[in-house]
Amino acid sequence: MNRLQDAYKETPFQVNGHGPRKIQVLKEAFENLDGQLESEMYGKGKLIEDFQEKMASVLGKEAAVFFPSGTMAQQITMRIWCDEKGLKKVAYHPLCHLEVHEEDGLKELHQIESVLLADKTRVIEFEDVTGMKEEVACVLLELPQREIGGLLPDYQTLEAISAYCKEKGIMLHLDGARLFEILPYYEKNAAEICSFFDSVYISFYKGIGGIAGAVLAGDNDFIEKSKVWKRRHGGDLISLYPYYLSADYYFEKRIGKMKQYYEEAKELAGFYNQCYGVSTKPEVPVSNMFHVHFDAPKEVMELILTEICKDADVGLSSYVREVTETISYFEVSIGDLYEKLPHEKLTDAFKLLDARMRANSDKT
Ligand SMILES: Cc1ncc(COP(=O)(O)O)c(C=O)c1O
């Protein structure tokens, strides 16, 4: 039994995300849809094509295709760029999704090697790209870099990396799983950021809060090739409409709220940073997400957070991860729930967190 998880579920106010992943998420998206609309068949049909065209236009690319997952879309992207260059090597961050969360799909399925840029504590900088000793077919940038709290490079760095890759004939791919969430920080639109990249993947179940699914965008030739690979990977389901229609619904519902989530993330990080033995990474968030680090072991934090759920009615997180024996952390992503939190409840929760952190440090 996980006491923190149970207490978090039962507490009336939760800080993170849009709410629990219930079947209602799909029901809401389909509530006002005409039941007589015709499904696509294996990627062909008006509904899916309209959605893909809309996303291509949002991202400022010639074409886009809907994928069941980002994992599939990005491995395929790396394969296409490697085949084109006749070189099975790509470069990316040591903590990017492909390197740490995909069971080595890139290596096992496509025999593509990875060159790791930067170190695990910071984002990829211009010098990391220009200083590469090996030739690669593609450089992948994950914006924001999720596993280090959602850090971002400067806009000028993106510009410089893009120009360098163009000059050297290296393809530049964007892992934009959280692309919309970073636009308020850069004060740019999606197409402006995507213009630096040859190919782009976006997700519909992070800040957008849909069920699952991804879009891959690029030029026509690249997208046609990706469709062939999607079929080879078994991603060409006869009907994907539960995913892309709900993706479209939640895109429309939340795309205008990204600035609000970003401002709320900065406010919340400020509350954490005022507590004893607590710090956020980054200190000032650059998107709707950040990590919270505690000078206390995982087990102690689980007890403290469970108590806050019960005594302050506020769920700050449903889990804690160990960094070392004396340090732990969790991730925060702001969504629709934050605006529903009464301010007094939040103040009470942080008073309690601060007091418990001080009491714990007196004990040790
Ligand atoms: C940065 C990043 N890239 C790629 C993915 C993969 O997306 P999917 O779950 O759709 O395969 C994720 C999912 O969490 C992610 O966070």
The ligand as an SDF file (V2000), in Angstrom:
LIG
                    3D

 16 16  0  0  0  0  0  0  0  0999 V2000
   10.2830   14.7850  -23.6460 C   0  0  0  0  0  0  0  0  0  0  0  0
    9.4950   13.6100  -24.1220 C   0  0  0  0  0  0  0  0  0  0  0  0
    9.7340   13.0940  -25.3230 N   0  0  0  0  0  0  0  0  0  0  0  0
    9.0540   12.0390  -25.7950 C   0  0  0  0  0  0  0  0  0  0  0  0
    8.0630   11.4300  -25.0520 C   0  0  0  0  0  0  0  0  0  0  0  0
    7.3650   10.2250  -25.6130 C   0  0  0  0  0  0  0  0  0  0  0  0
    6.0090   10.3750  -25.7820 O   0  0  0  0  0  0  0  0  0  0  0  0
    5.0080    9.1220  -25.8580 P   0  0  0  0  0  0  0  0  0  0  0  0
    4.6310    8.7940  -24.4500 O   0  0  0  0  0  0  0  0  0  0  0  0
    3.8640    9.6590  -26.6600 O   0  0  0  0  0  0  0  0  0  0  0  0
    5.7220    7.9950  -26.5290 O   0  0  0  0  0  0  0  0  0  0  0  0
    7.7680   11.9270  -23.7780 C   0  0  0  0  0  0  0  0  0  0  0  0
    6.7470   11.3050  -22.9310 C   0  0  0  0  0  0  0  0  0  0  0  0
    6.6990   11.4630  -21.7290 O   0  0  0  0  0  0  0  0  0  0  0  0
    8.5250   13.0420  -23.2920 C   0  0  0  0  0  0  0  0  0  0  0  0
    8.3240   13.5510  -22.0680 O   0  0  0  0  0  0  0  0  0  0  0  0
  1  2  1  0
  2  3  1  0
  2 15  2  0
  3  4  2  0
  4  5  1  0
  5  6  1  0
  5 12  2  0
  6  7  1  0
  7  8  1  0
  8  9  2  0
  8 10  1  0
  8 11  1  0
 12 13  1  0
 12 15  1  0
 13 14  2  0
 15 16  1  0
M  END
$$$$
